[in-house]
Amino acid sequence: MRIAWFGKWRGRGARFVIVALAATNWLATWSASCVRAADAREAALSAAVATVTDGELLGHAGTLADDALEGREAGSRGGLAAARYIEGRLSAARLRPAGEAGAFAQRFNGNMQNLLAVLPGSDPQLADEVVLVGAHYDHVGYGSRANSNGPIGYIHNGADDNASGVAAVLEIVDALVTIDYRPRRTILFAFWDGEEKNLLGSRHWVRRPTLPLKSVKTAVNVDMVGRLRDGVLTVGGTRTGYGSRRLTSSERLPAGMRLDYSWEFKENSDHWPLFEAGVPSLVINTGLHDDYHRPSDDVEKLNVAGMRQVSQYLVEVVMRLADADELPKYRAAGRGETPSLAVVREAPLPPFPARAPVEWAARAAGDPAGVLVVAVRTTAGAEPLDLRPGDRVIGCDDRPIAAL
């Protein structure tokens, strides 16, 4: 109605009003669309997070850390049994196999195998980009002098290392599939074998990737997330990609949980081969403990509620990475940055020298030398100044003041 009424007028003014009204209507429509999209994303995230349960996490970790799997040494019968369990979960989720020859598995070094599955991207502009989410499923079997903190000869179940990480990634898979999530980017889920034998599985995949390596834009490695203590979750590797810290922050963390953005980043898990290949890489963990690489790393010692909190956080991070307009660019300098360097670079600046609490007027043409005091503030504990509004300061410590 308003546009028709203005249309009766002639000249540029009427045309301008019509265009302005049309632009205003478009902007309002666009803003409403953005709000609806944001609401839809929040609803999808809430639904996905709600699917993560203590029971399912404990079920995955308990199966993988059972004595029957004999510590899941890479290439052993227990390792093969663990692979079959993971493969069954991926098949049930109806993810697309991303191993070799149309299968989930990528075999190497005899009986060792990585397991890989894809949730395809839906955005024509971003679907060729890949977010890799991985966890190693092997452990050290019965232990040896090279890999056990003792005693050796007993089953090392590796409940935290890394049945907990595998359980978390399987719950991410379940959460995204349950809500029929359509990520903008492709998500590659990787379950690495041979991590405990010098990162054999992830190194093999980087050498012989089953998807183009250059398409992997960021990687998330989940390794040991079963012992959350004091609510502290360590997020390492954010310095390997510009903007990673922003994309991994969260306003949804439960009370008492916080993120420790550690500068610790070294060749100790499957994030490393990907970082060396030029991929910004994150590593998520809840820290070492006295049961690390010992037979006592059993499922009964897992903080299952903490695993749920970590998994829910990871669901949020994975969805954010998959849908972000841009992902972090590689930052090679992250290799040489250590916690000791962080102490230096993150140290607070020294306090500024004390300054006189005086306000002065701007100098005008023709004013005499010095500055005109207009106010003197009092500061608790400071010595009083022998100055009053209206005074003119012409020098300080025997140095003349011409103007400020």
ABEGO torsion letter per residue (X at the ends): XAAAAAAABBEAAAAAAAAAAAAAAAAAAAAAAAAAAAAAAAAAAAAAAAABBAAAAAAAAAAAABAAAGGGBBGBAAAAAAAAAAAAAAAAAGBBBABBGGBABBBBGEABBBBBBBBBBABAAAAABBBBBBBBABBAEAEBAAABAOBBGBBBAGAAOAAAAAAAAAAAAAAAAAAGBBBABBBBBBBBBGAAAGGAAAAAAAABBABBAAABABBBBBBGAABBBGGBBBBBGAAABBGAAAAABBAABBBGBBBBBBABBBBABAAAAAAAAGBBBBBBBAEBBAABGBAABBAAABBAAAAAAAAAAAAAAAAAAAABABBBBBBAAAAABBAAAAAAAABBBBBBBBBBBBBBBBBBBGBBBEBBBABBBBBBGBBBBBBBBGBBBABBGGBBBABX
